[in-house]
Amino acid sequence: MSEKNMEEKVATNSKNVSLPMSRVRLIMKSSPDVSCINQDALFLTTKATELFVQHLALSSYKNGSGKDTNTLSYSDLANAAEETETFQFLTDILPKKILARDYLKSLEEMEKDDDNL
């Protein structure tokens, strides 16, 4: 494939996606297993990521609390990650927020339980 055709293909592909392909390439290259990235693979990865984020946002919005105000909050995303089997792998990345006093209280309770054993 000539260099001109390659540039046209990249330009056409970048018009079809919302995420910056240069960022996706940078993330892909951060893996030690990746040495060379094909333009088609880059486009497909970018498009798949975009569709996944869209699916996560729509699912979170439909099951979230912001329907009335037409908003999507972090807690909606965290709830979707925890409650939907498809998104369970995101629970470490999107944990539910907890207040510091609640966390400290749960730590104290855990220490009491450990002392009782």
Residue frames as a rotation matrix with the C-alpha (Angstrom) as fourth column:
MET 1
0.590 0.807 0.000 0.00
0.807 -0.590 0.000 0.00
0.000 0.000 -1.000 0.00
SER 2
-0.147 -0.661 0.736 1.43
0.594 -0.654 -0.469 3.36
0.791 0.368 0.488 -0.97
GLU 3
-0.791 -0.253 -0.556 2.08
0.607 -0.432 -0.667 6.08
-0.072 -0.865 0.496 1.59
LYS 4
-0.856 0.512 0.077 -0.60
-0.465 -0.825 0.320 8.30
0.227 0.238 0.944 0.04
ASN 5
-0.081 0.844 -0.530 -3.24
-0.134 0.517 0.845 5.56
0.988 0.140 0.071 0.29
MET 6
-0.315 -0.119 -0.941 -2.22
0.826 0.455 -0.334 4.92
0.468 -0.883 -0.045 3.90
GLU 7
-0.977 -0.072 -0.200 -2.64
0.162 -0.861 -0.483 8.61
-0.137 -0.504 0.853 4.79
GLU 8
-0.546 0.836 -0.055 -6.08
-0.610 -0.352 0.710 8.71
0.574 0.422 0.702 3.12
LYS 9
-0.036 0.506 -0.862 -7.13
0.308 0.826 0.472 5.59
0.951 -0.248 -0.186 5.01
VAL 10
-0.618 -0.255 -0.743 -6.02
0.780 -0.077 -0.622 7.08
0.102 -0.964 0.247 8.35
ALA 11
-0.961 0.276 0.000 -7.84
-0.276 -0.960 -0.057 10.33
-0.016 -0.054 0.998 7.59
THR 12
-0.265 0.908 -0.326 -11.03
-0.452 0.181 0.873 8.46
0.852 0.379 0.362 6.65
ASN 13
-0.104 0.178 -0.979 -10.85
0.629 0.774 0.074 6.23
0.770 -0.608 -0.192 9.72
SER 14
-0.851 -0.272 -0.449 -10.28
0.524 -0.460 -0.716 9.16
-0.012 -0.845 0.535 12.08
LYS 15
-0.742 0.653 0.152 -13.47
-0.565 -0.731 0.383 10.78
0.361 0.199 0.911 10.82
ASN 16
0.011 0.786 -0.618 -15.44
-0.185 0.609 0.771 7.69
0.983 0.106 0.152 11.85
VAL 17
0.043 -0.060 -0.997 -14.39
0.866 0.500 0.007 7.73
0.498 -0.864 0.073 15.51
SER 18
0.822 0.314 0.475 -14.72
0.046 -0.868 0.495 10.19
0.568 -0.385 -0.727 18.36
LEU 19
0.809 -0.578 -0.109 -11.75
0.198 0.094 0.976 9.07
-0.554 -0.810 0.190 20.45
PRO 20
0.539 -0.684 -0.492 -8.31
-0.832 -0.524 -0.183 10.34
-0.132 0.508 -0.851 19.42
MET 21
0.949 -0.158 -0.272 -6.55
0.043 0.922 -0.385 7.50
0.312 0.354 0.882 17.66
SER 22
0.070 -0.981 0.182 -3.15
-0.275 -0.194 -0.942 8.87
0.959 0.016 -0.284 18.70
ARG 23
-0.096 -0.036 0.995 -4.06
-0.992 -0.080 -0.098 8.35
0.084 -0.996 -0.028 22.37
VAL 24
0.846 0.442 0.298 -5.29
-0.458 0.889 -0.019 4.82
-0.273 -0.121 0.954 21.72
ARG 25
0.660 -0.693 -0.291 -2.04
0.044 0.422 -0.905 4.11
0.750 0.584 0.309 19.85
LEU 26
-0.185 -0.746 0.640 -0.07
-0.671 -0.380 -0.636 5.46
0.718 -0.547 -0.431 22.83
ILE 27
0.246 0.364 0.898 -1.99
-0.919 0.382 0.097 3.22
-0.307 -0.850 0.428 25.24
MET 28
0.989 0.129 -0.075 -1.52
-0.149 0.912 -0.383 0.21
0.019 0.390 0.921 22.97
LYS 29
0.385 -0.918 -0.093 2.23
-0.064 0.074 -0.995 0.87
0.921 0.389 -0.030 22.67
SER 30
0.082 -0.341 0.936 2.54
-0.949 -0.313 -0.031 1.05
0.303 -0.886 -0.350 26.45
SER 31
0.870 0.215 0.444 2.16
-0.342 0.912 0.228 -2.74
-0.356 -0.350 0.867 26.49
PRO 32
-0.112 -0.994 0.020 5.53
-0.701 0.093 0.707 -4.51
-0.704 0.065 -0.707 26.28
ASP 33
-0.159 0.114 0.981 3.92
0.367 0.929 -0.049 -7.20
-0.917 0.352 -0.189 24.09
VAL 34
0.805 0.529 0.267 3.10
0.465 -0.283 -0.839 -4.72
-0.369 0.800 -0.473 21.31
SER 35
-0.286 -0.950 -0.128 5.82
0.558 -0.274 0.783 -3.70
-0.779 0.152 0.608 18.89
CYS 36
-1.000 0.007 -0.029 3.97
-0.028 -0.527 0.849 -2.65
-0.010 0.850 0.527 15.74
ILE 37
-0.315 0.947 -0.053 0.37
0.194 0.010 -0.981 -1.49
-0.929 -0.320 -0.187 15.34
ASN 38
-0.711 0.199 0.675 -1.47
0.702 0.133 0.700 -1.97
0.050 0.971 -0.234 12.07
GLN 39
-0.924 0.375 0.073 -3.74
-0.369 -0.926 0.085 0.94
0.099 0.051 0.994 11.06
ASP 40
-0.167 0.907 -0.387 -6.73
-0.284 0.331 0.900 -1.39
0.944 0.260 0.203 10.74
ALA 41
-0.139 0.047 -0.989 -6.11
0.792 0.605 -0.082 -2.81
0.594 -0.795 -0.122 14.21
LEU 42
-0.928 -0.232 -0.293 -5.78
0.360 -0.761 -0.540 0.70
-0.097 -0.606 0.789 15.61
PHE 43
-0.678 0.731 0.076 -9.04
-0.571 -0.589 0.572 1.80
0.463 0.344 0.817 14.01
LEU 44
0.027 0.726 -0.687 -10.92
0.046 0.686 0.727 -1.30
0.999 -0.051 -0.015 15.19
THR 45
-0.410 -0.241 -0.880 -9.58
0.856 0.232 -0.462 -0.99
0.315 -0.943 0.111 18.73
THR 46
-0.998 0.043 -0.053 -10.52
-0.026 -0.958 -0.286 2.68
-0.063 -0.284 0.957 18.84
LYS 47
-0.421 0.899 -0.119 -14.02
-0.587 -0.170 0.792 2.01
0.692 0.403 0.599 17.48
ALA 48
-0.011 0.384 -0.923 -14.55
0.440 0.831 0.340 -0.95
0.898 -0.403 -0.179 19.86
THR 49
-0.728 -0.316 -0.608 -13.46
0.684 -0.269 -0.678 1.20
0.051 -0.910 0.412 22.81
GLU 50
-0.903 0.421 0.084 -15.81
-0.408 -0.902 0.140 3.96
0.135 0.093 0.987 21.75
LEU 51
-0.120 0.900 -0.419 -18.74
-0.361 0.354 0.863 1.53
0.925 0.255 0.282 21.45
PHE 52
-0.218 -0.021 -0.976 -17.93
0.735 0.654 -0.178 -0.02
0.642 -0.756 -0.127 24.83
VAL 53
-0.940 -0.149 -0.306 -17.86
0.317 -0.711 -0.628 3.37
-0.124 -0.688 0.715 26.56
GLN 54
-0.643 0.766 -0.004 -21.14
-0.635 -0.531 0.561 4.26
0.428 0.364 0.828 24.87
HIS 55
-0.010 0.628 -0.778 -22.71
0.091 0.775 0.625 0.97
0.996 -0.065 -0.065 26.02
LEU 56
-0.513 -0.258 -0.819 -21.48
0.811 0.167 -0.561 1.51
0.281 -0.952 0.123 29.58
ALA 57
-0.990 0.128 -0.052 -22.81
-0.106 -0.948 -0.301 5.07
-0.088 -0.292 0.952 29.64
LEU 58
-0.389 0.904 -0.179 -26.22
-0.610 -0.106 0.786 4.11
0.691 0.415 0.592 28.23
SER 59
-0.033 0.335 -0.942 -26.58
0.438 0.852 0.288 1.17
0.899 -0.402 -0.175 30.59
SER 60
-0.723 -0.313 -0.616 -25.57
0.688 -0.251 -0.681 3.31
0.058 -0.916 0.397 33.56
TYR 61
-0.911 0.405 0.077 -27.94
-0.397 -0.912 0.099 6.08
0.111 0.060 0.992 32.53
LYS 62
-0.201 0.891 -0.407 -30.92
-0.329 0.330 0.885 3.73
0.923 0.311 0.227 32.07
ASN 63
0.228 0.245 -0.942 -30.42
0.657 0.676 0.334 2.18
0.719 -0.695 -0.007 35.51
GLY 64
-0.713 -0.679 -0.177 -29.17
0.603 -0.465 -0.648 5.35
0.358 -0.568 0.741 37.19
SER 65
-0.099 0.635 -0.766 -30.70
0.873 -0.315 -0.373 8.07
-0.478 -0.706 -0.523 39.26
GLY 66
-0.631 -0.285 -0.721 -30.13
0.080 -0.949 0.305 10.92
-0.771 0.135 0.622 36.80
LYS 67
-0.545 0.470 0.695 -32.95
0.838 0.289 0.462 10.17
0.016 0.834 -0.551 34.39
ASP 68
0.492 0.824 -0.282 -35.07
0.836 -0.538 -0.114 13.03
-0.245 -0.180 -0.953 35.71
THR 69
0.555 -0.353 -0.753 -32.28
-0.079 -0.924 0.375 15.58
-0.828 -0.149 -0.541 35.48
ASN 70
0.989 -0.149 0.021 -30.80
0.051 0.195 -0.979 14.08
0.142 0.969 0.201 32.30
THR 71
0.318 -0.923 0.215 -27.40
-0.932 -0.347 -0.108 13.53
0.174 -0.166 -0.971 33.93
LEU 72
0.717 -0.242 -0.653 -24.98
0.193 0.970 -0.149 10.67
0.670 -0.019 0.742 34.43
SER 73
0.607 -0.483 0.632 -22.97
-0.783 -0.501 0.369 10.58
0.138 -0.718 -0.682 37.65
TYR 74
-0.460 -0.869 -0.180 -20.03
-0.754 0.490 -0.439 8.57
0.469 -0.067 -0.881 38.94
SER 75
-0.547 0.294 0.784 -22.34
-0.578 0.546 -0.607 6.69
-0.606 -0.785 -0.129 41.30
ASP 76
0.614 0.763 -0.204 -24.45
-0.652 0.344 -0.676 5.57
-0.445 0.548 0.708 38.32
LEU 77
0.291 -0.613 -0.735 -21.33
-0.709 0.377 -0.596 4.15
0.642 0.695 -0.325 36.66
ALA 78
-0.708 -0.592 0.386 -20.19
-0.685 0.441 -0.580 2.49
0.173 -0.675 -0.717 39.90
ASN 79
-0.077 0.778 0.623 -23.62
-0.633 0.445 -0.634 0.93
-0.770 -0.443 0.459 40.42
ALA 80
0.743 0.331 -0.582 -23.67
-0.669 0.385 -0.636 -0.41
0.013 0.861 0.508 36.87
ALA 81
-0.152 -0.895 -0.421 -20.20
-0.715 0.393 -0.579 -1.91
0.683 0.213 -0.699 37.35
GLU 82
-0.778 -0.166 0.606 -21.29
-0.603 0.469 -0.646 -3.61
-0.177 -0.868 -0.465 40.56
GLU 83
-0.111 0.888 0.446 -24.78
-0.487 0.343 -0.804 -4.76
-0.866 -0.307 0.394 39.57
THR 84
0.751 0.370 -0.547 -24.40
-0.644 0.230 -0.729 -5.71
-0.144 0.900 0.411 35.89
GLU 85
0.659 -0.486 0.574 -22.58
0.227 0.856 0.464 -8.96
-0.717 -0.176 0.675 35.21
THR 86
0.731 -0.348 0.587 -21.15
0.620 -0.022 -0.784 -7.61
0.286 0.937 0.199 31.95
PHE 87
0.453 -0.521 0.724 -19.36
-0.214 -0.851 -0.479 -4.79
0.866 0.062 -0.497 33.77
GLN 88
0.992 -0.015 -0.123 -18.24
0.121 0.313 0.942 -6.69
0.024 -0.950 0.313 36.90
PHE 89
0.291 -0.956 0.032 -14.60
0.940 0.280 -0.194 -6.51
0.176 0.087 0.980 35.79
LEU 90
-0.092 -0.280 0.956 -14.76
0.262 -0.933 -0.248 -2.73
0.961 0.228 0.159 36.31
THR 91
0.816 0.530 -0.231 -15.55
0.349 -0.132 0.928 -2.87
0.461 -0.838 -0.293 40.04
ASP 92
0.207 -0.817 -0.538 -11.88
0.918 -0.029 0.396 -2.25
-0.339 -0.576 0.744 40.95
ILE 93
-0.696 -0.474 0.539 -11.69
0.674 -0.691 0.262 0.72
0.248 0.545 0.801 38.60
LEU 94
-0.408 0.667 0.624 -15.11
-0.282 -0.742 0.608 2.16
0.868 0.072 0.491 39.48
PRO 95
-0.684 0.171 -0.709 -15.59
0.662 0.554 -0.505 1.43
0.306 -0.815 -0.492 43.18
LYS 96
0.481 0.859 0.174 -18.53
0.597 -0.467 0.652 2.88
0.642 -0.210 -0.738 45.05
LYS 97
-0.327 -0.564 0.758 -17.57
-0.175 -0.752 -0.636 5.98
0.929 -0.341 0.147 46.95
ILE 98
0.383 0.374 -0.844 -17.52
0.768 0.379 0.516 5.72
0.514 -0.846 -0.142 50.71
LEU 99
0.726 -0.092 0.681 -17.21
-0.324 -0.920 0.221 8.48
0.606 -0.381 -0.698 53.27
ALA 100
-0.315 -0.949 -0.023 -14.06
-0.337 0.134 -0.932 8.50
0.887 -0.285 -0.362 55.39
ARG 101
-0.393 0.191 0.900 -16.03
-0.919 -0.039 -0.393 8.18
-0.040 -0.981 0.191 58.64
ASP 102
0.728 0.685 0.022 -17.87
-0.677 0.725 -0.129 5.13
-0.105 0.079 0.991 57.29
TYR 103
0.459 -0.657 -0.597 -14.58
-0.169 0.596 -0.785 3.57
0.872 0.462 0.163 56.22
LEU 104
-0.553 -0.695 0.460 -12.98
-0.558 -0.102 -0.824 4.22
0.619 -0.712 -0.331 59.61
LYS 105
0.060 0.676 0.735 -16.03
-0.967 0.222 -0.125 2.76
-0.248 -0.703 0.667 61.34
SER 106
0.889 0.274 -0.367 -15.82
-0.391 0.871 -0.297 -0.41
0.238 0.408 0.882 59.24
LEU 107
-0.009 -0.965 -0.261 -12.09
-0.237 0.255 -0.937 -0.66
0.971 0.054 -0.231 60.02
GLU 108
-0.503 -0.125 0.855 -12.82
-0.847 -0.123 -0.517 -0.46
0.169 -0.985 -0.044 63.74
GLU 109
0.529 0.784 0.324 -15.47
-0.807 0.583 -0.093 -3.16
-0.262 -0.212 0.941 63.42
MET 110
0.696 -0.345 -0.630 -13.05
-0.210 0.741 -0.637 -5.39
0.687 0.576 0.443 61.53
GLU 111
-0.410 -0.889 0.204 -10.41
-0.439 -0.003 -0.898 -4.90
0.799 -0.458 -0.389 64.23
LYS 112
-0.184 0.438 0.880 -12.95
-0.965 0.091 -0.247 -5.78
-0.189 -0.894 0.406 66.93
ASP 113
0.836 0.508 -0.207 -13.89
-0.546 0.804 -0.234 -8.93
0.048 0.309 0.950 65.02
ASP 114
0.286 -0.827 -0.484 -10.22
-0.169 0.453 -0.875 -9.87
0.943 0.332 -0.010 64.74
ASP 115
-0.547 -0.476 0.688 -9.69
-0.711 -0.169 -0.682 -9.32
0.441 -0.863 -0.247 68.46
ASN 116
0.252 0.761 0.598 -12.67
-0.929 0.363 -0.071 -11.54
-0.271 -0.538 0.798 69.28
LEU 117
0.796 0.019 -0.605 -11.17
-0.330 0.852 -0.406 -14.44
0.508 0.523 0.684 67.33
